[in-house]
Amino acid sequence: MNQRRSKKNIDKIIKRLNFTTLNAALAKELKDAQFREVWEKPTGDPYLDTAFAIIKARKEKNLTQAQLAQKAGTTQQVIARLESLAYKGYSLKTLAKLAKALGKKPQISFV
C-alpha cells in the first residue's frame, strides 16, 4: 500500500472514531473559562509547570515539536519527553537551548 493511500485510510479511521489533534482539542477546551484559568495558572509543581511552559511557548511560536527540535539542535523525541507531564530529568543546558530557540530566557527561583 502506498503512503498516500495509507494516510487516506488513517484519516478515514480518525474521522470515524472522532479522534482529534492536540491543537484542536486544546483550542476547544480553552473556550471554557474554567479550563482556561487552570491552564494559565501555575500548578506549583516545577516539573509540571516546566512542561506546560515549554508547550505554551512552542504553541505561541506556532512550531511543531520537530521544528522546535531543529531550532534547538536536538530531536523531536527529546522535545516530546520534555513536554511529558511525568518527565523529571530536565537539565539546565537543555532548557537553556530550548529557551534560546523560543526567544525566551529560563528563570530559576527558590521560594
N, C-alpha and C positions, 0 to 999 in steps of 0.2 A: 504494500500500500504506500503510495507516495505521500510526502509530507503535507502537501496542500489538502489532499483528501482526508488524511488523518486529522488535521486541525479542524476541518469542517465537521467531521464526526464528533470530535470532542466538544466543539461549540454547540452542537445539537444536544448532546448529553447534558452539558452545563445548563442550557436553557430549559430543558425538560425537568431537571432536578431543582430548578430555581436557585442555583448557586450564583454568587455574585463575587465581584472583586473586592479586595480590601478597600480600595478607594471609594467604590460605590457604596459599600456598607457604611464606611465612616461618614461619608457625606450625608447619607440618610440619617444616621444616628445623631450627627451634630445639629440637626434641625430641632432636636429635643433639648430644651433649655437645661433640664436637669442633667442629661448626659454631657452636654457641652460644659457645664460648670465643673463636673467631676473630671472631664478630660483635660481642662485647662488648669486645674488646681494641682499643685504638688502633693504627692501622697505622703511624703515624709520618709519613704524608703529610698535611699540613694541609688540603689540598683534599678528599681522600677522607674524612678524619675529620670535616670540617665537614659534608659531605653526609650522612654516617651520623648525626651528632649531630642534624641537622635532622629526618631521617626518624624516628629513635628518639623524639625529643621530641614530634613530631606524633603518632606512634602511641600514646605514653603518654597523650596527651590525647584519644585516640580521634577525631581530626579528619581529615577528608579534605583534600586539597590545596586544594580550593575553599573550605572552611570556614576553614582557616588563612589563606588569601589575604584573605578578607573581614575577619578579625580584625586582620590586619597592614596592611590598606589597600592591597593590591596585587592582582594577578591570579593565577589558578591556573597560568597559563603560567610566571609568574615563579617560583612555588614549585617547579614541575616542573624548571625549569632549575637552581635552587639545589640540588635533590636529585639532579641528574645527577652521576654519579661522574666525569665528564670535565670538568665546569664549573670554570673558574678565575677568574671575573670577580666574585667577591664584593666588595661594598662594605660598609664598617663601618656606614654608615647603614641599609642594608637588613638586615644581620644584627642590628642593634640593634632594628629594628622587629619582626623575627621573634621575637627573644628576648622582647621585651615581650609579644607576642601569646601566647607559650607560657608566660609566667610565669617566665621564666628571665633570667639576665644573661649577656651574652657575656664571654668571657675571652680575652685575648691574652697570650701569653708568648713570651719568647725563651729558648731553651735551648741 
